[in-house]
Amino acid sequence: MLVTFSSKAGADILMLGEHAKPLLRIAGKIIETPFPARGVFAADQLPDAIGRLERAIDADHAPAPSADEDDAGGPENRIGVSLRQRAFPLLDLMRRAQKSGHPVLWEAGSGW
């Protein structure tokens, strides 16, 4: 499943559902078990959502990949994407939306 985040404040962000779901959970939007097909961060909800994501990023102590480890070999030597890296595009869109007073919407679907 593909999730599209959109706002008049910036370009759309496409993210796989498996990566978007934890970010939405951290930001306080997913409580129920089935993934909501659509949702919105209203302009007045953005400060809280941004704060939650920033606190989670600060608490995440996953090591950042170094330049030496980037091409270190096979799959067993690959480093995953950190929460900071995964959340950056959404966090940037949220900050832009907050400054301009626009909401951030998401919609789950195939994207095709």
Backbone bond lengths (Angstrom), bond angles and torsions (degrees), N, CA, C in turn:
res aa  C-N    CA-C-N  psi(-1)  N-CA   C-N-CA  omega(-1)  CA-C   N-CA-C  phi
1 M - - - 1.440 - - 1.526 108.28 -
2 L 1.299 114.99 139.39 1.452 122.74 179.20 1.521 108.70 -107.80
3 V 1.323 117.11 136.36 1.451 122.48 178.88 1.523 107.67 -114.90
4 T 1.330 115.76 130.26 1.453 121.64 178.42 1.521 108.94 -110.06
5 F 1.328 116.06 122.11 1.458 122.05 173.59 1.520 106.80 -98.97
6 S 1.330 116.64 133.39 1.455 118.89 -178.70 1.524 110.94 -142.24
7 S 1.324 113.98 152.28 1.456 122.34 176.66 1.522 107.61 -160.51
8 K 1.316 116.06 152.47 1.455 120.15 174.82 1.522 111.07 -68.56
9 A 1.327 116.51 -11.77 1.459 121.33 -177.60 1.523 113.55 -82.12
10 G 1.334 118.18 -11.49 1.462 119.61 -177.55 1.511 112.01 -171.14
11 A 1.308 114.62 -177.36 1.461 121.77 -178.65 1.527 111.09 -71.66
12 D 1.339 115.88 154.10 1.464 121.40 176.74 1.519 109.74 -64.30
13 I 1.327 115.03 149.79 1.461 122.54 176.36 1.515 106.91 -120.42
14 L 1.320 116.47 127.05 1.460 122.06 176.27 1.514 108.61 -104.21
15 M 1.331 116.24 135.61 1.458 121.12 -177.93 1.521 108.63 -147.36
16 L 1.302 116.64 141.73 1.460 120.07 174.06 1.527 109.04 -63.64
17 G 1.326 115.94 144.25 1.451 121.18 -178.27 1.522 113.20 -56.75
18 E 1.325 116.63 -37.51 1.463 120.15 -179.48 1.526 112.52 -65.47
19 H 1.327 117.30 -22.59 1.462 121.50 177.58 1.526 111.26 -94.80
20 A 1.325 117.03 -31.06 1.459 121.17 -179.69 1.524 111.92 -74.68
21 K 1.321 116.86 -35.75 1.467 120.92 -175.40 1.532 112.80 -57.92
22 P 1.355 119.88 -47.69 1.465 118.36 178.13 1.528 113.07 -62.80
23 L 1.331 117.55 -35.64 1.465 120.32 178.74 1.518 110.89 -66.49
24 L 1.323 116.53 -41.38 1.462 120.09 178.12 1.528 111.18 -67.50
25 R 1.327 116.38 -35.14 1.469 120.14 177.54 1.534 109.76 -65.90
26 I 1.328 117.21 -45.45 1.462 121.20 178.73 1.528 110.32 -61.05
27 A 1.332 116.49 -41.69 1.465 121.30 -177.67 1.530 112.47 -74.15
28 G 1.327 116.77 -3.71 1.457 121.02 174.83 1.513 115.43 88.05
29 K 1.313 117.93 20.31 1.457 120.43 -176.90 1.522 114.64 -102.61
30 I 1.302 119.51 -26.35 1.465 120.27 -178.54 1.517 108.90 -105.40
31 I 1.294 115.08 117.62 1.463 120.83 176.42 1.518 109.26 -119.20
32 E 1.315 116.00 -38.50 1.458 120.20 -177.32 1.527 111.29 -79.51
33 T 1.325 115.85 162.47 1.456 121.90 -177.96 1.518 112.97 -70.57
34 P 1.344 120.09 -53.61 1.466 116.50 178.59 1.526 110.25 -69.77
35 F 1.301 115.09 140.81 1.459 121.29 -179.88 1.528 108.81 -66.05
36 P 1.338 118.39 125.68 1.466 119.31 179.35 1.527 110.47 -66.91
37 A 1.322 116.57 136.38 1.461 121.36 -177.46 1.522 111.57 -67.11
38 R 1.330 116.65 -31.80 1.454 121.55 -179.44 1.515 109.49 -144.28
39 G 1.311 114.35 156.61 1.450 118.93 176.49 1.508 110.66 -166.43
40 V 1.320 114.23 173.50 1.463 119.05 -177.94 1.521 109.95 -148.04
41 F 1.319 115.40 142.67 1.455 122.90 165.54 1.521 104.25 -102.31
42 A 1.323 117.30 104.60 1.465 120.67 177.31 1.523 108.59 -65.67
43 A 1.307 116.32 158.13 1.464 120.78 -177.18 1.532 111.90 -54.67
44 D 1.334 117.12 -37.53 1.467 119.79 -179.51 1.529 113.13 -77.29
45 Q 1.338 118.24 -12.11 1.466 122.20 177.57 1.528 112.01 -91.96
46 L 1.315 117.06 -14.96 1.457 120.45 -174.97 1.532 114.42 -63.02
47 P 1.342 120.63 -41.93 1.465 118.52 179.58 1.531 113.21 -57.78
48 D 1.332 116.53 -41.97 1.462 119.91 178.63 1.527 111.37 -66.21
49 A 1.328 117.27 -44.54 1.475 121.27 -179.77 1.521 111.06 -63.39
50 I 1.332 116.80 -42.74 1.468 120.96 178.48 1.525 109.62 -62.92
51 G 1.320 116.96 -44.77 1.471 120.98 178.94 1.513 112.16 -60.67
52 R 1.321 117.70 -42.20 1.469 121.50 179.08 1.529 110.78 -62.32
53 L 1.335 116.09 -44.97 1.466 119.64 179.59 1.531 110.83 -64.90
54 E 1.326 117.27 -42.84 1.466 120.35 179.54 1.523 111.82 -63.00
55 R 1.338 117.34 -41.42 1.472 120.14 178.15 1.526 111.41 -65.24
56 A 1.332 117.13 -39.37 1.464 120.62 178.30 1.526 110.95 -65.75
57 I 1.310 116.58 -39.22 1.467 120.51 178.07 1.519 109.99 -65.38
58 D 1.328 117.52 -43.84 1.465 121.06 178.71 1.526 111.92 -63.15
59 A 1.331 117.07 -33.05 1.463 121.28 -179.27 1.524 112.40 -81.41
60 D 1.316 117.25 -16.85 1.462 121.80 -178.88 1.524 108.77 -79.11
61 H 1.303 115.84 117.07 1.460 120.65 -177.16 1.516 112.41 -106.54
62 A 1.318 116.61 29.92 1.465 119.81 177.75 1.520 108.48 -69.16
63 P 1.329 116.98 136.05 1.465 118.94 -178.79 1.523 111.22 -68.78
64 A 1.318 115.40 139.51 1.463 120.57 176.83 1.523 108.56 -79.27
65 P 1.322 118.78 141.89 1.455 120.34 179.00 1.525 110.94 -67.38
66 S 1.322 115.08 137.92 1.458 118.82 177.12 1.516 109.41 -94.22
67 A 1.305 116.60 165.11 1.466 121.36 -178.82 1.523 110.71 -62.15
68 D 1.329 118.47 -33.47 1.465 122.16 -179.73 1.517 111.80 -68.85
69 E 1.338 116.95 -30.89 1.459 121.07 -176.47 1.515 112.76 -89.08
70 D 1.323 117.14 -7.60 1.455 120.80 -173.78 1.523 112.85 -58.18
71 D 1.299 118.06 -45.02 1.468 122.67 179.30 1.523 110.10 -119.29
72 A 1.324 116.62 50.52 1.456 121.66 -173.26 1.518 114.01 -77.90
73 G 1.310 118.88 -3.18 1.457 118.57 179.14 1.506 112.39 138.54
74 G 1.332 115.43 -141.16 1.455 123.10 -174.10 1.509 114.26 -73.87
75 P 1.334 115.19 -174.49 1.465 121.09 -177.26 1.522 113.70 -60.35
76 E 1.320 117.80 -28.85 1.463 119.70 -179.06 1.524 111.88 -69.39
77 N 1.329 117.82 -16.89 1.462 121.84 179.96 1.526 113.03 -102.16
78 R 1.313 117.50 0.85 1.455 120.32 -178.79 1.518 110.62 -79.20
79 I 1.307 114.59 145.42 1.459 121.35 179.76 1.516 108.34 -105.83
80 G 1.319 116.50 135.87 1.455 121.11 -179.07 1.521 112.45 -72.35
81 V 1.299 115.21 173.97 1.455 122.12 178.96 1.523 108.71 -81.32
82 S 1.319 116.90 129.50 1.459 120.39 -179.39 1.521 110.69 -75.83
83 L 1.314 115.64 163.86 1.463 121.07 177.50 1.522 109.90 -60.08
84 R 1.312 117.29 -39.78 1.467 121.62 179.08 1.531 110.86 -58.54
85 Q 1.316 116.61 -45.75 1.461 121.13 -179.96 1.527 111.43 -68.06
86 R 1.312 116.04 -42.10 1.460 121.05 -177.51 1.529 110.94 -66.00
87 A 1.326 116.77 -40.11 1.462 121.21 -174.60 1.527 113.46 -83.62
88 F 1.322 118.40 -17.14 1.463 120.56 -171.94 1.528 114.11 -53.33
89 P 1.340 120.16 -50.51 1.474 118.17 -177.85 1.529 113.15 -61.19
90 L 1.330 116.84 -42.38 1.463 120.30 179.68 1.526 110.60 -67.34
91 L 1.309 116.67 -42.94 1.462 120.92 179.48 1.529 110.63 -62.06
92 D 1.315 116.94 -40.71 1.460 121.29 177.96 1.535 110.43 -62.84
93 L 1.322 117.08 -44.88 1.465 120.89 178.35 1.526 110.39 -62.91
94 M 1.325 117.23 -41.03 1.462 120.73 179.09 1.529 111.43 -63.11
95 R 1.319 116.52 -41.65 1.471 119.96 179.59 1.529 110.91 -65.17
96 R 1.335 116.58 -41.77 1.463 120.17 177.97 1.528 110.57 -63.86
97 A 1.333 115.71 -41.85 1.465 120.33 179.55 1.526 110.95 -64.87
98 Q 1.311 116.82 -39.35 1.461 120.65 179.11 1.533 109.96 -62.60
99 K 1.324 117.01 -44.37 1.469 120.46 -179.69 1.531 111.96 -63.12
100 S 1.328 116.16 -36.46 1.463 119.52 -176.31 1.532 113.12 -92.94
101 G 1.339 116.88 -7.29 1.462 120.68 178.88 1.521 114.60 78.55
102 H 1.342 116.89 20.29 1.465 121.10 179.43 1.528 110.75 -100.21
103 P 1.327 117.73 153.46 1.469 120.87 174.79 1.527 110.71 -79.90
104 V 1.331 115.69 164.83 1.463 122.75 171.44 1.518 106.36 -114.82
105 L 1.324 116.40 124.75 1.460 121.76 -179.36 1.516 109.55 -108.95
106 W 1.332 115.35 154.84 1.465 118.52 170.42 1.504 108.98 -134.90
107 E 1.324 114.03 152.29 1.453 121.16 177.92 1.514 108.41 -143.80
108 A 1.313 115.59 129.33 1.471 121.44 177.53 1.512 108.79 -93.65
109 G 1.294 115.61 140.64 1.460 120.74 179.05 1.504 109.77 177.28
110 S 1.302 115.48 -173.25 1.462 119.42 -178.03 1.511 112.01 -76.44
111 G 1.329 118.32 -27.82 1.451 121.73 -178.92 1.515 112.41 81.83
112 W 1.329 117.72 1.36 1.474 119.82 -178.98 1.483 110.62 -118.54
